[in-house]
Amino acid sequence: MISSVLIVSFYALGLRMLVRAGRTPVVAPAEFTDAITVITEKERARAEKAAAKAARKSPLTEGQKRLALVGAYASFAVCALAVLGGLLLILFNH
């Protein structure tokens, strides 16, 4: 339970810092057979434009953005290590 809370918390923190660093993740539209399309091409373009505008309006300096980006990658690394640790416990803890 604690590990799942840590993974979700660090992932959310990593996404938050990624956005603060001006690198908003934008998901491209996905095509599924017999399913709903996630977003249209027009919505994707609008989201990219909004992300670029938000990045330009960021009050952070370049050094702060770089620090937020490093922090985001560190948070994602903690998530990856927690998942890897869980897999190792499953595999080698007979």
C-alpha positions in Angstrom: 0.0 0.0 0.0 2.8 2.4 0.9 4.6 1.7 -2.3 1.6 2.4 -4.5 1.1 5.7 -2.7 4.7 6.6 -3.2 4.7 5.7 -6.9 1.5 7.7 -7.6 2.8 10.7 -5.5 6.2 10.8 -7.1 4.6 10.4 -10.6 2.2 13.3 -9.9 5.1 15.4 -8.6 7.1 14.6 -11.7 4.3 15.6 -14.0 3.8 18.8 -12.0 7.5 19.7 -12.2 7.5 18.8 -15.9 4.7 21.3 -16.6 6.5 23.9 -14.4 9.6 23.4 -16.5 7.6 24.3 -19.6 7.4 20.8 -21.1 3.8 20.0 -21.0 3.1 16.5 -22.3 0.6 16.5 -25.1 -0.9 13.2 -26.2 -1.4 12.7 -29.9 -4.8 11.5 -31.0 -5.2 7.7 -31.0 -7.2 5.7 -33.6 -8.9 2.6 -32.3 -11.1 0.3 -34.3 -14.6 0.2 -32.9 -13.7 2.6 -30.1 -13.9 6.3 -29.4 -11.1 8.6 -30.6 -9.3 10.2 -27.7 -9.0 13.7 -29.2 -9.3 15.2 -32.6 -6.4 16.7 -34.6 -7.9 20.2 -34.0 -8.1 19.6 -30.2 -4.4 18.3 -30.3 -3.3 21.5 -32.1 -5.2 23.6 -29.6 -3.6 21.8 -26.7 -0.1 22.2 -28.1 -0.8 25.9 -28.7 -2.0 26.4 -25.1 1.0 24.5 -23.8 3.4 26.7 -25.8 1.6 29.8 -24.6 1.8 28.7 -21.0 5.5 27.9 -21.4 6.1 31.5 -22.7 4.2 33.0 -19.7 6.1 31.0 -17.1 7.4 33.3 -14.3 10.4 31.0 -13.7 13.9 31.8 -14.8 15.8 29.4 -17.1 17.8 28.1 -14.1 14.5 27.4 -12.2 13.0 25.7 -15.3 16.1 23.5 -15.6 16.0 22.6 -11.9 12.3 21.7 -12.2 13.1 19.5 -15.2 15.9 17.7 -13.3 13.5 17.3 -10.4 10.8 15.8 -12.7 13.3 13.3 -14.1 14.4 12.4 -10.6 10.8 11.8 -9.5 10.3 9.5 -12.5 13.5 7.7 -11.6 12.1 7.1 -8.1 8.9 5.7 -9.6 11.0 3.4 -11.8 13.1 2.2 -8.9 10.1 1.5 -6.8 8.5 -0.6 -9.6 11.8 -2.4 -10.2 12.1 -3.0 -6.4 8.7 -4.5 -6.4 9.4 -6.8 -9.3 12.6 -7.9 -7.6 10.7 -8.7 -4.5 8.2 -10.8 -6.4 10.9 -12.6 -8.4 13.5 -13.4 -5.8 11.5 -13.5 -2.5 10.4 -17.1 -2.7 
